[in-house]
Amino acid sequence: MRDQYDEAAEELDEDESTKAIVPKGGTVIPCHTLEIHEDPVKLPALPDLPELPGTGLSEEERGKETKLIKIAAMRYRLIGLTNKGHVLKTDGLYGKDITHAWEYVSENAWTI
């Protein structure tokens, strides 16, 4: 994906009308869209996670399958939040090979 982005950015920068700079007398950098074609990558399975007390979840909600409901992406790292309040991270995301498993960090959130 990065290669596609870099190639598109280089093409846009070659043309003065699409270069990512503030035009003379202007205050806004013009924006341009681009399409990136990349197949989705399956995320690692969630590890066994502890029951979290005091979440306010009903017995029915606690009995449901644990799954990710929010994901934040950073360079080579994902942070995930489950429907039961667990915070997880996975590092080492390079290219299409995701070899690192999710790591539970709710009890040690400062290590994210």
N, CA, C and O atoms as CSV, one atom per row, in Angstrom:
chain,resi,resn,atom,element,x,y,z
A,1,MET,N,N,0.829,-1.176,0.000
A,1,MET,CA,C,0.000,0.000,0.000
A,1,MET,C,C,0.880,1.248,0.000
A,1,MET,O,O,0.596,2.227,-0.690
A,2,ARG,N,N,1.939,1.193,0.779
A,2,ARG,CA,C,2.843,2.339,0.860
A,2,ARG,C,C,3.456,2.657,-0.505
A,2,ARG,O,O,3.588,3.823,-0.876
A,3,ASP,N,N,3.829,1.609,-1.248
A,3,ASP,CA,C,4.406,1.817,-2.582
A,3,ASP,C,C,3.412,2.523,-3.502
A,3,ASP,O,O,3.789,3.422,-4.254
A,4,GLN,N,N,2.138,2.115,-3.444
A,4,GLN,CA,C,1.119,2.751,-4.274
A,4,GLN,C,C,0.950,4.226,-3.894
A,4,GLN,O,O,0.823,5.090,-4.761
A,5,TYR,N,N,0.950,4.496,-2.598
A,5,TYR,CA,C,0.820,5.875,-2.131
A,5,TYR,C,C,2.011,6.718,-2.587
A,5,TYR,O,O,1.833,7.817,-3.113
A,6,ASP,N,N,3.223,6.201,-2.385
A,6,ASP,CA,C,4.433,6.951,-2.770
A,6,ASP,C,C,4.450,7.242,-4.275
A,6,ASP,O,O,4.812,8.340,-4.698
A,7,GLU,N,N,4.059,6.254,-5.073
A,7,GLU,CA,C,4.033,6.439,-6.526
A,7,GLU,C,C,3.021,7.522,-6.918
A,7,GLU,O,O,3.321,8.381,-7.747
A,8,ALA,N,N,1.827,7.481,-6.325
A,8,ALA,CA,C,0.804,8.484,-6.630
A,8,ALA,C,C,1.250,9.870,-6.172
A,8,ALA,O,O,1.045,10.849,-6.889
A,9,ALA,N,N,1.859,9.966,-4.987
A,9,ALA,CA,C,2.327,11.259,-4.485
A,9,ALA,C,C,3.408,11.831,-5.391
A,9,ALA,O,O,3.431,13.036,-5.642
A,10,GLU,N,N,4.296,10.986,-5.881
A,10,GLU,CA,C,5.350,11.435,-6.790
A,10,GLU,C,C,4.754,11.975,-8.093
A,10,GLU,O,O,5.193,13.004,-8.606
A,11,GLU,N,N,3.751,11.268,-8.621
A,11,GLU,CA,C,3.088,11.729,-9.849
A,11,GLU,C,C,2.403,13.077,-9.631
A,11,GLU,O,O,2.484,13.964,-10.480
A,12,LEU,N,N,1.731,13.227,-8.495
A,12,LEU,CA,C,1.056,14.500,-8.208
A,12,LEU,C,C,2.068,15.629,-8.047
A,12,LEU,O,O,1.811,16.750,-8.485
A,13,ASP,N,N,3.204,15.354,-7.432
A,13,ASP,CA,C,4.215,16.382,-7.206
A,13,ASP,C,C,4.942,16.802,-8.480
A,13,ASP,O,O,5.524,17.885,-8.532
A,14,GLU,N,N,4.913,15.952,-9.506
A,14,GLU,CA,C,5.557,16.304,-10.776
A,14,GLU,C,C,4.809,17.408,-11.505
A,14,GLU,O,O,5.411,18.153,-12.279
A,15,ASP,N,N,3.521,17.524,-11.274
A,15,ASP,CA,C,2.681,18.527,-11.926
A,15,ASP,C,C,2.470,19.694,-10.953
A,15,ASP,O,O,1.958,19.493,-9.851
A,16,GLU,N,N,2.857,20.895,-11.348
A,16,GLU,CA,C,2.726,22.067,-10.463
A,16,GLU,C,C,1.283,22.290,-10.009
A,16,GLU,O,O,1.056,22.793,-8.909
A,17,SER,N,N,0.302,21.922,-10.844
A,17,SER,CA,C,-1.097,22.168,-10.483
A,17,SER,C,C,-1.601,21.193,-9.421
A,17,SER,O,O,-2.635,21.441,-8.801
A,18,THR,N,N,-0.892,20.100,-9.207
A,18,THR,CA,C,-1.329,19.126,-8.205
A,18,THR,C,C,-0.301,18.931,-7.095
A,18,THR,O,O,-0.468,18.053,-6.249
A,19,LYS,N,N,0.751,19.730,-7.088
A,19,LYS,CA,C,1.807,19.606,-6.076
A,19,LYS,C,C,1.258,19.980,-4.693
A,19,LYS,O,O,0.462,20.910,-4.564
A,20,ALA,N,N,1.684,19.260,-3.684
A,20,ALA,CA,C,1.189,19.472,-2.322
A,20,ALA,C,C,1.925,20.633,-1.648
A,20,ALA,O,O,2.674,20.435,-0.692
A,21,ILE,N,N,1.703,21.826,-2.154
A,21,ILE,CA,C,2.267,23.039,-1.557
A,21,ILE,C,C,1.197,24.107,-1.564
A,21,ILE,O,O,0.245,24.033,-2.341
A,22,VAL,N,N,1.347,25.099,-0.705
A,22,VAL,CA,C,0.405,26.219,-0.688
A,22,VAL,C,C,0.723,27.105,-1.890
A,22,VAL,O,O,1.847,27.589,-2.020
A,23,PRO,N,N,-0.259,27.322,-2.769
A,23,PRO,CA,C,-0.015,28.185,-3.928
A,23,PRO,C,C,0.326,29.613,-3.483
A,23,PRO,O,O,-0.091,30.048,-2.409
A,24,LYS,N,N,1.087,30.338,-4.314
A,24,LYS,CA,C,1.421,31.736,-4.004
A,24,LYS,C,C,0.139,32.519,-3.757
A,24,LYS,O,O,-0.814,32.457,-4.533
A,25,GLY,N,N,0.145,33.255,-2.655
A,25,GLY,CA,C,-1.012,34.056,-2.307
A,25,GLY,C,C,-2.146,33.256,-1.694
A,25,GLY,O,O,-3.172,33.827,-1.324
A,26,GLY,N,N,-1.984,31.958,-1.580
A,26,GLY,CA,C,-3.038,31.112,-1.025
A,26,GLY,C,C,-2.767,30.738,0.416
A,26,GLY,O,O,-1.701,31.024,0.961
A,27,THR,N,N,-3.733,30.105,1.016
A,27,THR,CA,C,-3.588,29.655,2.401
A,27,THR,C,C,-3.958,28.185,2.565
A,27,THR,O,O,-3.914,27.653,3.674
A,28,VAL,N,N,-4.323,27.529,1.467
A,28,VAL,CA,C,-4.795,26.154,1.545
A,28,VAL,C,C,-3.996,25.281,0.582
A,28,VAL,O,O,-3.771,25.659,-0.568
A,29,ILE,N,N,-3.575,24.126,1.051
A,29,ILE,CA,C,-2.920,23.150,0.182
A,29,ILE,C,C,-4.021,22.373,-0.538
A,29,ILE,O,O,-4.904,21.821,0.119
A,30,PRO,N,N,-3.992,22.315,-1.877
A,30,PRO,CA,C,-5.033,21.579,-2.589
A,30,PRO,C,C,-4.951,20.082,-2.277
A,30,PRO,O,O,-3.861,19.524,-2.148
A,31,CYS,N,N,-6.106,19.447,-2.158
A,31,CYS,CA,C,-6.164,18.014,-1.862
A,31,CYS,C,C,-6.591,17.257,-3.109
A,31,CYS,O,O,-7.334,17.779,-3.940
A,32,HIS,N,N,-6.119,16.030,-3.234
A,32,HIS,CA,C,-6.458,15.173,-4.350
A,32,HIS,C,C,-6.699,13.771,-3.827
A,32,HIS,O,O,-6.033,13.322,-2.894
A,33,THR,N,N,-7.639,13.092,-4.423
A,33,THR,CA,C,-7.905,11.715,-4.016
A,33,THR,C,C,-7.121,10.755,-4.891
A,33,THR,O,O,-6.723,11.084,-6.008
A,34,LEU,N,N,-6.909,9.573,-4.362
A,34,LEU,CA,C,-6.286,8.524,-5.150
A,34,LEU,C,C,-6.880,7.198,-4.721
A,34,LEU,O,O,-7.357,7.049,-3.595
A,35,GLU,N,N,-6.846,6.245,-5.625
A,35,GLU,CA,C,-7.353,4.915,-5.316
A,35,GLU,C,C,-6.172,3.993,-5.058
A,35,GLU,O,O,-5.201,3.967,-5.814
A,36,ILE,N,N,-6.278,3.243,-3.982
A,36,ILE,CA,C,-5.258,2.255,-3.664
A,36,ILE,C,C,-5.944,0.899,-3.684
A,36,ILE,O,O,-6.961,0.696,-3.021
A,37,HIS,N,N,-5.389,-0.009,-4.438
A,37,HIS,CA,C,-5.965,-1.343,-4.568
A,37,HIS,C,C,-5.121,-2.329,-3.769
A,37,HIS,O,O,-3.983,-2.631,-4.127
A,38,GLU,N,N,-5.694,-2.814,-2.701
A,38,GLU,CA,C,-4.972,-3.727,-1.813
A,38,GLU,C,C,-5.976,-4.735,-1.268
A,38,GLU,O,O,-7.061,-4.359,-0.826
A,39,ASP,N,N,-5.624,-5.985,-1.299
A,39,ASP,CA,C,-6.498,-7.011,-0.742
A,39,ASP,C,C,-6.481,-6.926,0.770
A,39,ASP,O,O,-5.438,-6.654,1.364
A,40,PRO,N,N,-7.626,-7.156,1.404
A,40,PRO,CA,C,-7.650,-7.133,2.870
A,40,PRO,C,C,-6.813,-8.262,3.451
A,40,PRO,O,O,-6.593,-9.289,2.808
A,41,VAL,N,N,-6.356,-8.056,4.662
A,41,VAL,CA,C,-5.542,-9.044,5.364
A,41,VAL,C,C,-6.328,-9.502,6.582
A,41,VAL,O,O,-6.882,-8.685,7.318
A,42,LYS,N,N,-6.372,-10.800,6.786
A,42,LYS,CA,C,-7.081,-11.342,7.948
A,42,LYS,C,C,-6.260,-11.084,9.206
A,42,LYS,O,O,-5.066,-11.382,9.249
A,43,LEU,N,N,-6.898,-10.535,10.216
A,43,LEU,CA,C,-6.230,-10.248,11.483
A,43,LEU,C,C,-6.042,-11.535,12.290
A,43,LEU,O,O,-6.782,-12.500,12.100
A,44,PRO,N,N,-5.058,-11.551,13.185
A,44,PRO,CA,C,-4.860,-12.731,14.037
A,44,PRO,C,C,-6.089,-12.977,14.919
A,44,PRO,O,O,-6.835,-12.048,15.228
A,45,ALA,N,N,-6.288,-14.223,15.315
A,45,ALA,CA,C,-7.386,-14.565,16.222
A,45,ALA,C,C,-7.136,-13.938,17.588
A,45,ALA,O,O,-5.992,-13.706,17.978
A,46,LEU,N,N,-8.215,-13.669,18.304
A,46,LEU,CA,C,-8.082,-13.120,19.653
A,46,LEU,C,C,-7.600,-14.214,20.611
A,46,LEU,O,O,-7.968,-15.379,20.463
A,47,PRO,N,N,-6.775,-13.836,21.591
A,47,PRO,CA,C,-6.324,-14.828,22.574
A,47,PRO,C,C,-7.434,-15.095,23.592
A,47,PRO,O,O,-8.465,-14.422,23.587
A,48,ASP,N,N,-7.216,-16.072,24.455
A,48,ASP,CA,C,-8.134,-16.274,25.576
A,48,ASP,C,C,-8.021,-15.055,26.469
A,48,ASP,O,O,-6.921,-14.636,26.830
A,49,LEU,N,N,-9.164,-14.489,26.825
A,49,LEU,CA,C,-9.170,-13.250,27.610
A,49,LEU,C,C,-9.904,-13.459,28.922
A,49,LEU,O,O,-10.846,-14.249,28.985
A,50,PRO,N,N,-9.488,-12.762,29.966
A,50,PRO,CA,C,-10.135,-12.929,31.274
A,50,PRO,C,C,-11.503,-12.249,31.306
A,50,PRO,O,O,-11.794,-11.356,30.510
A,51,GLU,N,N,-12.319,-12.691,32.232
A,51,GLU,CA,C,-13.598,-12.033,32.501
A,51,GLU,C,C,-13.276,-10.724,33.224
A,51,GLU,O,O,-12.512,-10.725,34.189
A,52,LEU,N,N,-13.843,-9.625,32.772
A,52,LEU,CA,C,-13.575,-8.330,33.396
A,52,LEU,C,C,-14.738,-7.942,34.306
A,52,LEU,O,O,-15.858,-7.752,33.832
A,53,PRO,N,N,-14.484,-7.826,35.597
A,53,PRO,CA,C,-15.550,-7.431,36.520
A,53,PRO,C,C,-15.825,-5.930,36.423
A,53,PRO,O,O,-14.960,-5.156,36.012
A,54,GLY,N,N,-17.002,-5.542,36.794
A,54,GLY,CA,C,-17.328,-4.119,36.888
A,54,GLY,C,C,-17.474,-3.404,35.560
A,54,GLY,O,O,-17.314,-2.185,35.508
A,55,THR,N,N,-17.770,-4.114,34.488
A,55,THR,CA,C,-17.918,-3.454,33.192
A,55,THR,C,C,-19.336,-2.942,32.964
A,55,THR,O,O,-19.575,-2.138,32.063
A,56,GLY,N,N,-20.272,-3.410,33.784
A,56,GLY,CA,C,-21.659,-2.995,33.604
A,56,GLY,C,C,-22.384,-3.792,32.535
A,56,GLY,O,O,-23.523,-3.474,32.193
A,57,LEU,N,N,-21.744,-4.818,32.006
A,57,LEU,CA,C,-22.384,-5.647,30.984
A,57,LEU,C,C,-23.390,-6.586,31.624
A,57,LEU,O,O,-23.182,-7.071,32.736
A,58,SER,N,N,-24.476,-6.839,30.918
A,58,SER,CA,C,-25.467,-7.780,31.419
A,58,SER,C,C,-24.933,-9.202,31.273
A,58,SER,O,O,-23.934,-9.431,30.592
A,59,GLU,N,N,-25.605,-10.152,31.918
A,59,GLU,CA,C,-25.199,-11.549,31.810
A,59,GLU,C,C,-25.288,-12.005,30.358
A,59,GLU,O,O,-24.450,-12.779,29.895
A,60,GLU,N,N,-26.286,-11.533,29.651
A,60,GLU,CA,C,-26.449,-11.886,28.237
A,60,GLU,C,C,-25.268,-11.363,27.411
A,60,GLU,O,O,-24.727,-12.082,26.571
A,61,GLU,N,N,-24.869,-10.098,27.656
A,61,GLU,CA,C,-23.735,-9.517,26.923
A,61,GLU,C,C,-22.431,-10.243,27.250
A,61,GLU,O,O,-21.603,-10.461,26.366
A,62,ARG,N,N,-22.248,-10.619,28.525
A,62,ARG,CA,C,-21.036,-11.347,28.925
A,62,ARG,C,C,-20.970,-12.724,28.284
A,62,ARG,O,O,-19.882,-13.261,28.079
A,63,GLY,N,N,-22.137,-13.307,27.961
A,63,GLY,CA,C,-22.195,-14.628,27.357
A,63,GLY,C,C,-21.942,-14.631,25.857
A,63,GLY,O,O,-21.720,-15.692,25.274
A,64,LYS,N,N,-21.970,-13.471,25.226
A,64,LYS,CA,C,-21.748,-13.389,23.779
A,64,LYS,C,C,-20.285,-13.622,23.431
A,64,LYS,O,O,-19.402,-13.517,24.282
A,65,GLU,N,N,-20.048,-13.940,22.165
A,65,GLU,CA,C,-18.690,-14.123,21.663
A,65,GLU,C,C,-17.903,-12.812,21.821
A,65,GLU,O,O,-18.435,-11.732,21.562
A,66,THR,N,N,-16.652,-12.910,22.241
A,66,THR,CA,C,-15.792,-11.743,22.353
A,66,THR,C,C,-15.265,-11.400,20.973
A,66,THR,O,O,-14.706,-12.251,20.281
A,67,LYS,N,N,-15.447,-10.146,20.575
A,67,LYS,CA,C,-14.962,-9.722,19.258
A,67,LYS,C,C,-14.512,-8.273,19.308
A,67,LYS,O,O,-14.906,-7.513,20.193
A,68,LEU,N,N,-13.682,-7.905,18.344
A,68,LEU,CA,C,-13.213,-6.530,18.256
A,68,LEU,C,C,-14.340,-5.628,17.782
A,68,LEU,O,O,-15.071,-5.969,16.852
A,69,ILE,N,N,-14.477,-4.469,18.430
A,69,ILE,CA,C,-15.494,-3.511,17.990
A,69,ILE,C,C,-14.865,-2.199,17.511
A,69,ILE,O,O,-15.505,-1.427,16.797
A,70,LYS,N,N,-13.619,-1.951,17.902
A,70,LYS,CA,C,-12.904,-0.756,17.443
A,70,LYS,C,C,-11.437,-1.103,17.251
A,70,LYS,O,O,-10.854,-1.870,18.017
A,71,ILE,N,N,-10.852,-0.519,16.205
A,71,ILE,CA,C,-9.436,-0.732,15.929
A,71,ILE,C,C,-8.801,0.613,15.610
A,71,ILE,O,O,-9.339,1.381,14.813
A,72,ALA,N,N,-7.675,0.897,16.220
A,72,ALA,CA,C,-6.884,2.088,15.905
A,72,ALA,C,C,-5.588,1.610,15.263
A,72,ALA,O,O,-4.967,0.655,15.732
A,73,ALA,N,N,-5.190,2.273,14.199
A,73,ALA,CA,C,-3.981,1.866,13.484
A,73,ALA,C,C,-2.893,2.909,13.655
A,73,ALA,O,O,-3.139,4.113,13.587
A,74,MET,N,N,-1.696,2.421,13.876
A,74,MET,CA,C,-0.507,3.255,13.924
A,74,MET,C,C,0.525,2.585,13.034
A,74,MET,O,O,0.266,1.514,12.487
A,75,ARG,N,N,1.644,3.176,12.887
A,75,ARG,CA,C,2.687,2.581,12.049
A,75,ARG,C,C,3.112,1.239,12.643
A,75,ARG,O,O,3.666,1.186,13.741
A,76,TYR,N,N,2.851,0.170,11.921
A,76,TYR,CA,C,3.234,-1.195,12.299
A,76,TYR,C,C,2.568,-1.702,13.565
A,76,TYR,O,O,3.057,-2.667,14.153
A,77,ARG,N,N,1.478,-1.100,14.013
A,77,ARG,CA,C,0.820,-1.528,15.249
A,77,ARG,C,C,-0.682,-1.292,15.128
A,77,ARG,O,O,-1.126,-0.327,14.506
A,78,LEU,N,N,-1.457,-2.195,15.737
A,78,LEU,CA,C,-2.895,-2.016,15.882
A,78,LEU,C,C,-3.241,-2.076,17.357
A,78,LEU,O,O,-2.638,-2.837,18.114
A,79,ILE,N,N,-4.209,-1.277,17.760
A,79,ILE,CA,C,-4.775,-1.331,19.104
A,79,ILE,C,C,-6.241,-1.695,18.913
A,79,ILE,O,O,-6.925,-1.094,18.085
A,80,GLY,N,N,-6.725,-2.665,19.663
A,80,GLY,CA,C,-8.109,-3.096,19.515
A,80,GLY,C,C,-8.864,-3.048,20.827
A,80,GLY,O,O,-8.288,-3.223,21.900
A,81,LEU,N,N,-10.168,-2.805,20.725
A,81,LEU,CA,C,-11.069,-2.811,21.875
A,81,LEU,C,C,-12.147,-3.846,21.610
A,81,LEU,O,O,-12.753,-3.854,20.538
A,82,THR,N,N,-12.394,-4.724,22.586
A,82,THR,CA,C,-13.427,-5.740,22.405
A,82,THR,C,C,-14.768,-5.252,22.940
A,82,THR,O,O,-14.852,-4.244,23.641
A,83,ASN,N,N,-15.806,-5.992,22.591
A,83,ASN,CA,C,-17.151,-5.690,23.067
A,83,ASN,C,C,-17.292,-5.922,24.576
A,83,ASN,O,O,-18.326,-5.594,25.158
A,84,LYS,N,N,-16.271,-6.480,25.202
A,84,LYS,CA,C,-16.319,-6.731,26.642
A,84,LYS,C,C,-15.317,-5.886,27.418
A,84,LYS,O,O,-15.114,-6.095,28.614
A,85,GLY,N,N,-14.685,-4.922,26.728
A,85,GLY,CA,C,-13.814,-3.966,27.404
A,85,GLY,C,C,-12.334,-4.298,27.430
A,85,GLY,O,O,-11.566,-3.590,28.081
A,86,HIS,N,N,-11.909,-5.342,26.749
A,86,HIS,CA,C,-10.485,-5.693,26.705
A,86,HIS,C,C,-9.764,-4.776,25.730
A,86,HIS,O,O,-10.299,-4.436,24.675
A,87,VAL,N,N,-8.559,-4.381,26.082
A,87,VAL,CA,C,-7.696,-3.611,25.187
A,87,VAL,C,C,-6.562,-4.542,24.764
A,87,VAL,O,O,-5.916,-5.172,25.600
A,88,LEU,N,N,-6.330,-4.618,23.438
A,88,LEU,CA,C,-5.318,-5.513,22.892
A,88,LEU,C,C,-4.424,-4.739,21.950
A,88,LEU,O,O,-4.809,-3.685,21.443
A,89,LYS,N,N,-3.218,-5.265,21.712
A,89,LYS,CA,C,-2.336,-4.660,20.719
A,89,LYS,C,C,-1.656,-5.763,19.929
A,89,LYS,O,O,-1.532,-6.893,20.401
A,90,THR,N,N,-1.230,-5.436,18.757
A,90,THR,CA,C,-0.398,-6.328,17.967
A,90,THR,C,C,0.637,-5.471,17.264
A,90,THR,O,O,0.310,-4.426,16.701
A,91,ASP,N,N,1.877,-5.911,17.297
A,91,ASP,CA,C,2.989,-5.170,16.711
A,91,ASP,C,C,3.548,-5.934,15.525
A,91,ASP,O,O,3.124,-7.055,15.244
A,92,GLY,N,N,4.482,-5.338,14.843
A,92,GLY,CA,C,5.197,-6.024,13.789
A,92,GLY,C,C,4.405,-6.228,12.522
A,92,GLY,O,O,4.564,-7.246,11.849
A,93,LEU,N,N,3.556,-5.281,12.185
A,93,LEU,CA,C,2.754,-5.397,10.968
A,93,LEU,C,C,3.535,-4.822,9.799
A,93,LEU,O,O,3.520,-3.611,9.574
A,94,TYR,N,N,4.203,-5.664,9.070
A,94,TYR,CA,C,5.001,-5.236,7.931
A,94,TYR,C,C,4.454,-5.920,6.689
A,94,TYR,O,O,4.350,-7.146,6.643
A,95,GLY,N,N,4.111,-5.140,5.696
A,95,GLY,CA,C,3.614,-5.719,4.462
A,95,GLY,C,C,2.330,-6.495,4.683
A,95,GLY,O,O,1.472,-6.088,5.466
A,96,LYS,N,N,2.205,-7.613,3.990
A,96,LYS,CA,C,0.992,-8.410,4.092
A,96,LYS,C,C,1.125,-9.533,5.111
A,96,LYS,O,O,0.170,-10.275,5.338
A,97,ASP,N,N,2.282,-9.667,5.719
A,97,ASP,CA,C,2.510,-10.755,6.664
A,97,ASP,C,C,2.282,-10.289,8.082
A,97,ASP,O,O,3.104,-9.573,8.653
A,98,ILE,N,N,1.150,-10.702,8.655
A,98,ILE,CA,C,0.865,-10.399,10.051
A,98,ILE,C,C,1.168,-11.674,10.822
A,98,ILE,O,O,0.378,-12.619,10.815
A,99,THR,N,N,2.306,-11.694,11.480
A,99,THR,CA,C,2.727,-12.902,12.172
A,99,THR,C,C,2.588,-12.770,13.683
A,99,THR,O,O,2.704,-13.758,14.407
A,100,HIS,N,N,2.347,-11.583,14.148
A,100,HIS,CA,C,2.265,-11.368,15.589
A,100,HIS,C,C,0.815,-11.509,16.053
A,100,HIS,O,O,-0.109,-11.059,15.376
A,101,ALA,N,N,0.631,-12.124,17.187
A,101,ALA,CA,C,-0.697,-12.316,17.751
A,101,ALA,C,C,-1.116,-11.089,18.561
A,101,ALA,O,O,-0.295,-10.238,18.903
A,102,TRP,N,N,-2.401,-11.022,18.854
A,102,TRP,CA,C,-2.900,-9.976,19.747
A,102,TRP,C,C,-2.342,-10.217,21.141
A,102,TRP,O,O,-2.195,-11.359,21.576
A,103,GLU,N,N,-2.034,-9.135,21.828
A,103,GLU,CA,C,-1.539,-9.205,23.207
A,103,GLU,C,C,-2.497,-8.404,24.081
A,103,GLU,O,O,-2.797,-7.249,23.777
A,104,TYR,N,N,-2.976,-9.006,25.158
A,104,TYR,CA,C,-3.898,-8.339,26.075
A,104,TYR,C,C,-3.123,-7.319,26.906
A,104,TYR,O,O,-2.121,-7.664,27.533
A,105,VAL,N,N,-3.576,-6.074,26.913
A,105,VAL,CA,C,-2.856,-5.038,27.651
A,105,VAL,C,C,-3.744,-4.237,28.586
A,105,VAL,O,O,-3.306,-3.215,29.114
A,106,SER,N,N,-4.968,-4.667,28.805
A,106,SER,CA,C,-5.886,-3.897,29.652
A,106,SER,C,C,-5.323,-3.640,31.038
A,106,SER,O,O,-5.493,-2.549,31.582
A,107,GLU,N,N,-4.653,-4.630,31.618
A,107,GLU,CA,C,-4.117,-4.447,32.965
A,107,GLU,C,C,-2.861,-3.614,32.970
A,107,GLU,O,O,-2.495,-3.063,34.008
A,108,ASN,N,N,-2.183,-3.502,31.831
A,108,ASN,CA,C,-0.927,-2.757,31.730
A,108,ASN,C,C,-1.005,-1.756,30.586
A,108,ASN,O,O,-0.116,-1.720,29.736
A,109,ALA,N,N,-2.042,-0.957,30.554
A,109,ALA,CA,C,-2.283,-0.069,29.426
A,109,ALA,C,C,-1.129,0.903,29.156
A,109,ALA,O,O,-0.986,1.396,28.037
A,110,TRP,N,N,-0.313,1.177,30.165
A,110,TRP,CA,C,0.798,2.125,29.955
A,110,TRP,C,C,1.879,1.533,29.058
A,110,TRP,O,O,2.774,2.264,28.633
A,111,THR,N,N,1.831,0.242,28.756
A,111,THR,CA,C,2.846,-0.379,27.902
A,111,THR,C,C,2.488,-0.300,26.431
A,111,THR,O,O,3.260,-0.767,25.593
A,112,ILE,N,N,1.359,0.267,26.091
A,112,ILE,CA,C,0.951,0.359,24.680
A,112,ILE,C,C,1.936,1.218,23.968
A,112,ILE,O,O,1.802,1.443,22.765
